[in-house]
């Protein structure tokens, strides 16, 4: 009986230790996304066919553990092409090429937290 109680108490303490270790690991890597936002330097861009333009997106209120990479997409890639993306800490500069006439939305979204913003591009 004594050996059974000893093993039971040891098992309970081991389970509790693993639970606290798991909570500690999860808590160390948590990021508060509620204050993170993305801002564009322009809400709308006017380009002529064949022109190249740039839009700067800034990730605001992100701490050092936030993965500061954005995903970019356009509604119609036959109107605008994303030529390049250059990063400087929390600022992404996107170079776009105007291919044909029309209007498209460019979406910038964070890889973490799913924060996003739109910029309208007129050709």
C-alpha positions in Angstrom: 0.0 0.0 0.0 2.8 2.4 0.8 4.5 1.7 -2.5 1.3 2.4 -4.3 0.7 5.7 -2.6 4.3 6.7 -3.2 4.0 5.9 -7.0 0.7 7.7 -7.2 2.0 10.9 -5.5 5.1 10.8 -7.8 3.0 10.4 -10.9 0.8 13.4 -9.9 3.8 15.6 -9.2 5.4 14.6 -12.5 2.1 15.5 -14.4 1.9 18.9 -12.7 5.6 19.6 -13.5 5.0 18.8 -17.2 1.9 21.0 -17.2 3.8 24.0 -15.7 6.7 23.5 -18.1 4.3 23.5 -21.1 2.6 26.7 -19.9 6.0 28.3 -19.4 7.1 27.5 -22.9 3.9 28.7 -24.5 3.9 31.9 -22.4 7.4 32.8 -23.4 6.6 33.0 -27.1 3.3 34.8 -27.0 3.0 38.1 -28.9 0.2 40.6 -28.3 -1.2 41.3 -31.8 -3.9 43.7 -30.6 -1.6 46.8 -31.0 0.1 45.8 -34.2 -1.0 47.6 -37.4 0.1 48.2 -40.9 0.1 51.7 -42.4 0.7 52.6 -46.1 2.4 55.9 -47.1 -0.4 56.4 -49.7 -4.0 55.1 -49.9 -4.1 55.6 -53.7 -1.5 55.7 -56.4 -2.0 57.0 -60.0 0.4 55.6 -62.6 0.6 55.6 -66.4 0.9 52.4 -68.4 4.6 51.4 -68.4 5.5 53.5 -65.3 7.0 52.2 -62.2 6.0 53.3 -58.7 6.7 52.6 -55.0 4.5 52.1 -52.0 5.9 52.0 -48.4 4.2 49.9 -45.8 5.1 50.3 -42.1 4.4 47.7 -39.4 3.6 49.7 -36.3 3.8 48.7 -32.6 5.5 45.4 -33.3 8.0 44.2 -30.7 11.2 42.4 -31.4 9.7 38.9 -31.4 7.2 39.8 -34.1 8.0 38.3 -37.5 8.2 41.5 -39.6 7.5 40.1 -43.1 4.5 41.0 -45.2 2.7 39.1 -47.9 1.6 41.2 -50.9 -1.1 40.5 -53.5 -3.0 42.4 -56.2 -6.6 41.8 -57.4 -5.5 41.6 -61.1 -1.9 40.8 -62.0 -2.5 41.7 -65.6 -2.9 45.3 -64.6 -0.1 45.7 -62.0 3.0 43.6 -61.3 4.9 43.5 -58.0 8.5 44.0 -59.2 10.3 43.9 -55.9 10.0 44.1 -52.1 12.8 45.6 -50.0 12.7 45.4 -46.2 14.3 47.8 -43.7 13.4 46.7 -40.2 9.7 47.4 -40.0 9.3 49.2 -43.4 8.6 47.3 -46.6 9.1 49.3 -49.9 7.2 47.7 -52.8 8.1 48.6 -56.4 5.2 48.0 -58.8 5.0 48.1 -62.6 1.9 49.4 -64.4 1.1 46.9 -67.2 -2.3 48.0 -68.5 -5.2 50.3 -67.8 -7.5 49.6 -64.9 -7.7 49.8 -61.1 -6.6 47.2 -58.6 -6.3 46.8 -54.9 -2.9 45.9 -53.4 -3.2 44.0 -50.1 -0.4 43.9 -47.6 -0.8 41.3 -44.8 1.4 40.3 -41.9 2.5 36.6 -41.7 1.7 36.7 -38.0 -1.5 38.1 -36.5 -3.2 38.6 -39.9 -3.2 42.4 -39.9 -3.7 43.9 -43.3 -4.2 47.1 -45.3 -5.2 48.1 -48.8 -3.8 50.6 -51.4 -5.7 51.4 -54.5 -3.7 51.6 -57.7 -5.1 53.4 -60.8 -3.5 52.9 -64.2 
